């Protein structure tokens, strides 16, 4: 039995209020009283953890990464890079605030005023945009507590806004029906500020220590970290650093009792303090929920012990055996002015395609909308939130409260599980993701087929009898037929929404047929071999498949070691004419690229097509294939690549 969220919100909105008064009968049934701690700091105890249903139902949360580091509007890690001579953030700080020997990060903190911050207005937008939980950043690596901290004088009540940011965020979240989470990034802080102990190596201030060396500010910049040892997020820090982490995070839990706690690292210092803190977090939650554990702890570590695994800017390749979470951002983690000015945020279709993929694999999406220094959203962020609201209004039933089906989906796109793999995501109209709720199966297709015909190959006649198919948001019925090769759908001319589209299929107890995606491209009936962007195998991190806005290409190449390739079949030996279709802006014209296949290689040179969404087909040369068989063709930048090489749409091979 779940706690009534309505009662929970009403009672939690007041500071110090007791949360829901849950029935004594439930406590006696579970054998747990409010005074009985369930967890101890041992692995055998923590493994009893089970993710609560509210989190599994929520699917989508919004995060506000906001604090003093937002002030320069230069993005993430400003408090670190401003102390690295030659870094753009150092140069920006020097120009706008002064030399870091006299004007360091401590002097930026007072500029964070939160003068435009209205948490209720923001939370209303978040709730309308589909968020079921909200997270605030409690303390970043900058060692500043955005809450009324007992053990850190560098906090939002003493300095900057001089407001209890956490209390206001929490109360607003509960008023709008959202669960409340806090994120802590403190374990990296000791390493993060090691650069503040340095000095310029050249120039008029060479050798003059930065302000981090001043012992007066050691409680902000730490001490003993001139030469840190260990990985940045879990360094071999002194005992006082580990104890400080525990004391501060525990104080935060005791004061605000978040529903979700996130660590931007693996569980910090597990042997000394981590397991102890985790047990305290769970037990605090149990006492406040009268015997029920409703807490979620998520960190960057697999969840074989007792928490939810978080993947930063990454997704799973298959259905997770346990719930997991992707955390990512529409732009940079902290507000970066240039991304807004150049309209370089994630598009709404990218966000929704990621969400559908993540939910189909038993995950949640936590999406950061960084606030400007004053505490407001920019117009591009508001537009994205508005578009999410419209999409969820039509299709929310396919996301919220669902569970993974027997297979996560079908289509050409595949990805290996891992963090920081979102640059490789390139969903197409042929990619379909499945979720299930009650008796309904939802098929979310991540693009609209050009001919309005869709085939769900996982649901042929052998999968069982489909009784009903509905297109969410459409007032008209659709024609469909279940055949030997799949469920054939004739879509209407008018789309019911934008970005992604949902079929509700009944019943849900069908047995999907495993769809084997061919990795080898065969010639068309006329013998032409077409190698399209959406079927390319991407090698490396910089090339990205782009879809929407007139684009259907591989773009963003900026590393000459990265390339794309295709495997294809030649059925008739002979000489083939090779053409390449690409786009190129004027600034990238003249970029060189190499094409290799069948033991032959040659260099192409791009010219401007006018814009990245204007494509040109160019004859390259003739290629000889001495015998039928399987071949590989690759396209690689030539060192040194310019800003971007080309927007590669396709390569075609036509028998002469």
N, C-alpha and C positions, 0 to 999 in steps of 0.2 A: 504493500500500500504506500502511495506517495503522499508527501505532505501537501496540503492545499496551498498552491502558490499564491492565491489571492490573499489568504490569511497571513502568509509569510511576509508578503510585501507590505501589507497594512501595518503589521506590528514592527517591521524592521525599519520603516521610514523614520522613526523617532530614535534619536541617539539614546543608547543604553536600554532600549526596549527589549523585553524578552521576546525571542522568536516564537514561532508557533507552539502553542500548548498542545502537544500531541497526547493522545489518550494513553492512560496508564495501562490499558489492556494490551496495546501494541507493544509496550516495553516489556510487559510480563511474558508475552508470547515469544519475544526474541530472547528473553533471558538477560537483557541488558538494562540496567538502571542508569539514570543520569550520572550516578557517581562511579560507575564501573568503567574504567578505561579499557578499551578493546585492544589497543595496539601497544606493543613494547618495541624498543629500538633494535629488534633483532630481525634478521631476514625471514625467519620462520613465522614471525608475527605479521610483518608487512605484506607477505605473500597472500594473506587473507583478503587483501583489498579487492573490491569489485567496483567498477566504474558505475556511478549512479545513472538511473534512467533519464533524469532530466538532461544530462549532458549528451547522452546518446540520441535523445530526441531533438536537441537544439540545432545541431549541424553547423550553424553559422553564428560567429561572434564578431564584434567590432572592437578594435583596439585603438586607444589614443596614446601614441608615443609622443609625449609632450613634457617639456621641462626647460630648464635654463639653456640646454644645448640647442633649442629651437631659435634662440635669439638671433644668431648671425644668419639664419636661413641658408646654411651651407650644407645641410644634410647630417648624416650620422658621424659619430666619432670626432666631432670638432674639438672636444676637450682634450683629445689625444694628439691629433695631427697639428694643432696650433703650436705645439712644442717641437715640431720636426722641421728644422730649417730647410727651405726649398720646397716644402709641400704647399699646394695651393691654399690650404687652410691657414698655414703659417703666414703666407703673404697677405691673405685677407685680414687676418688679425692685426698684423703689423700696420696695415693701411687704415683700418677702421677703429682700432682700440689702443694701439701702442705696442711697444716691445714687451714680450712675455717675461722679461726680467722685472719689470715694474707693473705691467698691466697683464695679469694672467687670467685664468678662468674664473678665479674668485671675483674678479672685477666685472665679469659678464653677468654673474648671478643677479645683481641688483636691477639689471635691465629687464628681467623677466617679471612682468607686472600682472599678467592675466587680465588686462583692462577690458578686453572684449569677450571674456569667457562667460557663457551662459550655459551651464551644464544641463538644465532642463530643456532648453531649446535644442541642444545637440542630441540629447538622449531621445527626444521625440523623433528627430530625423533618423537616428540609428534604429529605433524600434520599427518605424514605418518601412525602413529599408530591409527589414527581415531579420535583424540581429536578435538572438535569443539570450545572448550574454554579452557583457561589456567588460573589457579589461583596461585598466590604467597602468602606466609605468610608475612603479612606486619609487624605485631608485635605479638609475642607470649606472654605467661604469664610472660616471662622473662623481659618484659618492654623495650625491645630494638627495635627501629624502623629501619626496613630494607629499609629505604628510606630517602630522604633529609628533615628531620623533622624540622619544625620551632620551636616547643615547647619541644623538647627532645634532649639534647646534646648527649645522648647515642644512636647514629644512625650510619648507615653504611657509610655515607659520612664523618663523623668526625672520626670514629674509624674502626678498622678491615680492611675491603676491601678498604675503602675510595673511594667508588663508589656509584652512585645512582642506587642501585640494582633494585628498582621499575621502574625507567624510562627505564632502559635497557631491563628488562623483557617485559614491555608494548610495546615498540617499536618493539621488536622482534616478539611478539605475533601478532601484526597488520601486520607486513611484511609477516607473514606466513598464514594470513587469519583467525586467531583465535580471538575470543572475549577475553577480558582481565578482570580478576577478582582479588580482593585483600581480604584477610581474616584478621580479627582482633580478638584478643583473650584477650583484655586488661582488660575486666571487672573482670577476675579472678586474675589479677596480684597482687592486694593489699593483698588478702588472701594468694596467692601463696608464697609470700616472707615473710610471718610472721615467718617462721622457721629460716630465716636468722637473726632474733633477739635473737635466743637462744644461747646455749652453750653446750659443752659436759657435760654429767651427771656423767661420770666416766673417769678414766685415768689421765694421767699427765696434760692434758689441761682442766680438769673439772672446770667449772665456768668461763672460759675465754670467753668473748663474741665473737660471730662470727662477720665478717666484716659488716654484715647488720645493726649492732647497731651503726656504725660510722656515725654521722650526715653528714659527707662530701659526703656520697654516698646515701643520702636520696632520691635523684631524680631517682635513679635506684631501690633501695629496698623499697621505700615509707617510710612513717612515721605514727605512731599511729596504727600500725597493729600488735603490740605485742600479742594481744588477740582478733583476728578478730571475728566478730559476723555475722552469716548468712551462707547461702549456698555458697560454694566456688566460684561459677561463678557470683553470684549476691549478694555479701555481703552487710551488712548494713554499707557501707563505709562512711567516712566523706564527706562532701560537696566538698572539694577540689579534691578528687579522682573522683567523678562524673563529675565535671567540666573539669578536665584534660582529662577524656575519651572523652567528647564531643569535646573539643578544638582540640585534636590530630587527632581524626578520621575525623572531618570536614576539617581540614587542609590537610589531605591525599586525601579526595574527591576533594577538590578544586585544588590540585596540579596535580592529575593523572586522575581524571574523569573515574574511572573504570566502566565497563559495569555491573559487578557483585560485590556485597559487601556481605561478610559473617561474621556473628558474632558467635563465638564459645560459645553460650549461648542463652537463650531467649533474646528478645530485651532488652538491658541493660537500667536500670533506666528510664522506660517509662514515668513516670509522670513528672520527672524533665527535662530529656534531650533526651530520646530515640525517642519519637515521633517527636520531633523537628529535630533531626538529620535525621530521615527517610524522613520527608517531604523535607528537604534540598537536600538529595541525589536524590530523584525523580525529584525535580524541576530543579536541576542542569542538570540532564540528558535531561529533556524536552527542556530546553533552547538550549542545544548543538545539539539537534536533531530537532529543529525548529517545536516544537509542538507535537512531538511523544515521548511517553515514551518507551524507550528501556532498562531500567534498571531492574536488578534483585537484590532483597535483600533476603537473606536466613538466617534463624536462627533456633535455636532448640526450636521451639514453633509452635503449630498448626497454620494453615494459615487462620483462620476465619476472620482475620482483613485485612491484605493486604501485604503479602509477600509469599515466598516459604518456606515451612517447610523442615528442614534438619534433617535426621536421621543418627546419627553417628554409623557406623558399624551395620546398621540395615536396614530392608526392610519392606514394607507394606504387609499386608496379603490379600489385595484386591485392586481393581482399585481405586485410589485416585480421589476424586471429583475435586481436584485442582492439578496442577503440584507440584511435590515434589522432593527431592533429597536425595540420599544416599551419605555420604562421608565415604570413607574407604581407606585403605592403603595396598600395597603389603606386607608390613612387619610392622615395628613400625613407629610411626609418624615421629620422627627424626631418622637419620641413626643409625642403631645398627649393629655393625660389626659381631656379633655372628650369626645373622640371615642369612647373606650372606655366612659366612664360613661354616655353616651347611645346606645351601640350604633350608631354611625354609620360603621362601616367598610364598604367595598365588600362586597357579598354574594358568596357563592361562585358563584352562577349568573352574576352580572355578570363575575366573573373568568374563568370558563370560556367564556362567550360571547365575551368579548374574545379569549381565547386561540385559540379555533377560528377566529375571523375573521382574526386576525393570521397564524396558521400557514397558512391557506388562501391567503394573499397573499404567502408567502415570507418571513415575519417570525418573530422570536423575541419572547417576553415575559419581561422582567426585572421581577420583582415585589418591592417592598420591604415587609418586615415590620419596622417600627421597634421596636427594643428599648427597654424601660424603662431608666432610668438605671443600675440595678444589673446589667443585662445579661440580663434574662429577658423572655419573652413574656407577654402577658396572656391571660386565659381566652378572649376572643373570637378572638384570633389563633390560639391553639391549636385552637379549634374549626374555623376556616377551613382550617388545615393538615390536620386530620383528615378533613374533607370532601373536600379535594383528593385525599388519599391514596385514599379510597374510590372516587372517580370514575376516577382513573387506573388503579386495579386492574382496572376493567371495560373502560375505553375507551382506555387508553394507546397501544395499537397504532395508533390513528387519528391520533396526534399525533407520537410519537417516531419519528425516522428517516424521516418522510414528506417528500414534496415537493408543491408546488402541482400541481393538475390543469390541464386546458386552460381551465377557467373557475373562478374562485374560489367561485362559488356562485350562489344565486338567492334571491328574496324581496323584500319591499317596502323593506327598509332600504338606503339608500345614504348614503355619506359622502364628502366631499372629503378628500384626503390632507392631513395637517398635524399639527403638535403642538398640544396643549391642545384637542383636539376630543372627548375622551372624554365630556364632559358631554352631548354630542349623541347618544351611542350609545343606541339603543333597539331592540334585536333582538326579534323576535317568533317565535311558533311556526311561522310561514311562512318564516322565514329559514333557509336550508340552506347549509352550507359544505362544500367538497370538499377532500380530500387524497388522495394516492395513494402506494402503496408496493408494490413488486414487481408482482404481477398483480391487486392489490385496489384498488378505489376505495372511499373512505369518504365517506359523506354524513352530516354532523353536523347534526342539526336542533335548533334552539335553543329548544325548547319542545315540549310534548306536545299534539297536536291534541285539542280537546275531544271530538270524535266518534271518536277513535282511527283516523281515516283520513288518510293522508298521500299527497300527490302530488308526486313529483319531476319537475317539468316539463322539466328539462334532458334527460331520458332517455326520450323517446317511442320508438316503434318505429323511426323514421327515424334514431335515434342509433346503432343497432346492436343486436344481440341480447344481452340480459341473461341470463346462465345461472344465477346464484345470488344470493340476497339473504338476509343474516343480520342479526338484531338483536343487537348485542353485549350480553352479559350475560343474554340470555334463553335458557332451556333448551328453549323450545318453538319449533317452526318457525312462520313467519308466512306468511300468504297474500299473494301479490302477482301483479300482472298488468301487462304492458307494453301500453299502448294508444296511440292516435294522439296523445293530449294529454299523455302522460307515464307514468312508472312509478307505479302505484297500489299502496299498501301498506296492508294491514289490520293495525293494531297490536294487540297483546294488551291485555287489561284491566289487567294488572299491569305496572307500569313496572320495567325492570331496574335502574334507578339513579335519581339525581336530577339536576336542573340542565340537562343536555344529553344527547342520545341519538344513537347511532351505528348506521348501517346499513353493513355490509360487502357490497359489490356486486362481482361478478366477471363478465366480465373488466374490466380497467381501460382497455383500448384503445378504448373507445367514443368516439364523436364527439358531444359535447354540442350540443344545439340551443340557440341563444341565446334566452333568455327575456326578452321585453320587458315590463317592469313598467308597468302602466297608472298614469299619474299623475292620471287622471280617474276619480272614483267615480261609478258608474252606479246608478240606482234598482234596488231589488229587484223581484221579480216583482209584489209587491203595491203597488208605486209608492213605498214609503217610501225616503227617501234617508238613509242612516246615515253619519255622519262620525266614525269611531272614532279614539281616541287614537293607536293604532299606525300610522295612515296620515297623521297630521298632518305638515305641513311646518313645521319649527321655524325661526323667524327670531330669531337672537341666541344668547347663550351660557347664559343662566340656565334656561330651561325644559328639563326632562328627561323623557323617557319612562320611566315606572316600571312594572316588571312583577314579579310575585311578591309573596308576603305579603298576598294579597288585593287587590293593586293592579293596575290596568291603566289608567293615566291619564298626563296631562301635569302634572307638578308642579314645585315649586321656582322658580316665577316670583318674581323679586325685582328686576327692572328693568322699568320702565314702557315702555321702548323695545322690549322683546322681545315677540313674539307668535307665534301659530300660525295656520295657514290650511289650507284644503282646496280643491281644484278638483273640481267635480262637475257632473253633467249633469242638466238639467231636461228631461224628455221631454213633460210636459204643463203648459201654462200654467195659472195659477190662483192661488188663495190657499192657502198652506201653513201648517200649525201647526208652530211651532218650539219644540222642547223641548231642554233641556240637562241632562245628567247629570253630577254632580260630587260631590266630597267636600270637607269643610272642618272643621278642628278649631275648637274654641271661640275660641282666641286670634286666629284669622284671620277670624272672622265679621264681616260688614259690609264686606268688601272689594268694591270696585267693578270691573266689567269691562265692556268694550264689544264688542258683536257687530255686524259689518258685512257686508252682502251685498246685491247687486242695487241699489246706490245708497241703501240704507236702513241706518240705524245706531241703536242704542239701548243704554241702560245697564242692566246687571243688578247685583243686590246679593246677595252670598252670605249664607247663614245656616249655623249649625253643623249638621253631620250627625253629630257625636259623635266622629269620628276620621277620619284620612286614608284609611282603607281601608273606610269606610262610605259608600256612594253614594246620592244622592237625585236623582230626575228631576223637573225643575221646568218648568212651562209658562212660556214667556217672552212670546210674542206671535204675531200672524199676519203672514206675509210674502207679498207679492204678486210673482209672476213673470209679467210681461206676455207673454212668448213663450218657447218652448223654446230651449235652447242651453246653452252652457258658462258657469258662474259660479264665483266665488270667495267663500268665507265665511271671515272671520277673527275671532279672539277675542283681545282685547288688554287688559292691565291698564290701569286708569285712575290717573293720577298723583294722590297718591303711593300706591303699593301698600303693603299691610301685609306682615307677615313672609312669608307666601305668599298668593297670591290664592285659587285653588281647585285641587283635583286634578281636572282636566277629563277625564272618561271618554268622552263622546261628545256629538254634537249630532245631532238627527234632524229631518227635514222631512217632514211627512205632508200629502198633499193633502186639503184640507177637503171 
